[in-house]
Amino acid sequence: MKKSRTNQMVFMLFMVIAVTTSWGVSMTQRDFMIKAQTRSAEKLFGEGKYEKAQDAYEQLAAGTENPVEKSMFKARAAIALGRQEDEYDSGIDKAKAIEHRPYSVYAQMQLMFDNKKYEPIISAFEDEDISEWPADDEVPYGIKYRKWITSPQNVKVYFYRIRGMAFYETGDGEYADRDLRRAADLCEGRSNGDHALKFNILRILSRNAEQHLGDDEKAFDAQMRIARETGQLAGASQYMRVVVSVASRLSQQGEFDEALEVLNLANLKDRRPDYWFGIGQLAYGRVYAAKAQAQYAEAVQLEKEDRYKHAEEMREEAGENEENALSYFKTLADEKRANERHREAAEEALDEVIELRPE
């Protein structure tokens, strides 16, 4: 009897596990199917096949009972419709009819932005209160940004990005700075697509600071964020340029170790002999040369203060950094596959480094 009861309990436990597992598999299969269909719809969208993308998203909307999810798919369908020839007004009307406010606003703003209607964006949504928008409302996975695919991002990222860009395009620097900063703070970096999106937001934030605010520090802060927060774009030329610029500025400010740390983010010293190999060798060499020069100058000052032991230690450190600089410049100068102008710059830098050491 006891054995029979035990067997019954084991059987019941097995059934519970089986049912629970079945539910889990079912949910996983559904999520996988929706994700695949969404990617397929976004592929059509990215290829400019907007009518087919619209149909795909409308099918997704029709296939879900979740009202928020339905609104999300309707938003993408509205944008696809609005991008079709002579269908902008129809897309806007479709976007306005979406019940869930965040997705209705997002779809309208995206279509308006696509058509460079910057002032209408501001007129319609300048006072939009999104503080009550749910934290889990996302623009779906699979949005293609440049050549990469984004992860799901909170719809607020796109709201602030679009409104911030509208303020930027109309010359309102203060409001552009506010919105673009919010967009960058909310943007999550889980894929190259996310990093590309964040890079774009921060780049405009930097330009806005330079062009509309005349604030060099804010511009530099945005560039520093690009270097530190969009590192998965280390292979992209635009990212490299920002990294080199930031490192140069840090070096000029005497923050040599920070400059080297930033250069390391782009793996610039480990690149094959190509254009960015030369840029990297020059950048590292110049930081080490500047550091050595500063340390030699400090050693001279220490000697004037009769602090000879400290002066000797400083000279030793300066000598090590001088050798590092020479090593980078010599490696580049001797690399026949490197850019010719870069090799010439390295040869000139070698002569300059040799003259660094004070008598």
Beta strands, then each sheet from edge to edge (+ up, - down):
strand 1: 138-139
strand 2: 144-145
strand 3: 148-149
strand 4: 153-154
sheet 1: 1+ 4-
sheet 2: 2+ 3-
end
